[in-house]
Amino acid sequence: MLKGRDVVGLPVIEVTTGERIGTVQDILFERWTACCLLLETRVWFKAPRAVEWTDGVSVGEDAVILPRGMVVADCPPRSEESFFLLRDHKITGVPILTRNGQELGVVEDVYIAEKLDKRILGFELSEGFLSDVKEGRKWLPFPDKITFGKDAVIVPVHSRVERKPLTTQEIG
């Protein structure tokens, strides 16, 4: 399982040449699944470049390795069901609310299934700086029904009891 923020900042290397293609700037999600890695743009007013996050792309602790022949292209057009981890229409910093209006915390990071389908498996939640220091952040497994709106993520009421302290046992 990968933390989204751990992928951001990794160098992107082509496997056969060893050439550094760029650095991961953000992750694009489509229907709760990571689909593209956005690369930094060194030129202002230029569309971000991206690589599809397919099965051939290896994301390691220190780098992202692209298979031979992987195409770096302009960032694909976004649909209404797409969002980024950190920029524009982003998931981080968005409150998660239950259907009855109780706030469970603010999304600080997402956990991604790296080997399977790149779906979000859960959220790292913050309830504020003091709570994070005293009690630690919380882990919320991906709920069965979820809505990502303009200003909030809406989850079922029972998600309140599924939220747990963030430990390596919960996410590992």
Phi, psi and omega in degrees: 000138181247144169272134181305314182294338177286336178281322180296131180099348180287142174289148179250120187240137176276131191295322186276328182261340185073012182282138176279116182277329182166199180229139179294124179259327183195173178237133176260130179249141175232120182051048175069018179235132177292126183239331182219148171255119178275137180258156180297151177246122182273349182248129178293152177064025176246141180298140178299146177267154184210158170235141176293140178268082181264179181297334181284344180278125179256124177253112180252186181293329187244349182195162171255127181252124179265141176290162179301137177083004179294132184267131171263123186226178174296153178301132181295155177298145181267147174260179178293339182262015180250156179201165178255166174285314191237343188236165177046235178283091189246160179270327181291141181086359182265133178288146172255123181241145173280165181297343177261011171092011178269128178279129180265343181145183180249138181293121175258330181197167176236154176249130189243137174285108185281328186272329187269257188249010178065022179283154173288126180264337181182176184237144169265122185248145174245140175251018181116159186303310183297317178296320178299320181289314183285314187249344184087166178284167182248159178243129176238112176300150180301122184285165181289328176231131184211144177230128176255105181263187183297322186237358182198159170258129182251128182233164178298157181301322182294350177297335179304319182276346178276345179290131184224163174300143181282114177225164178293334178291323181293322188253348184268000000 
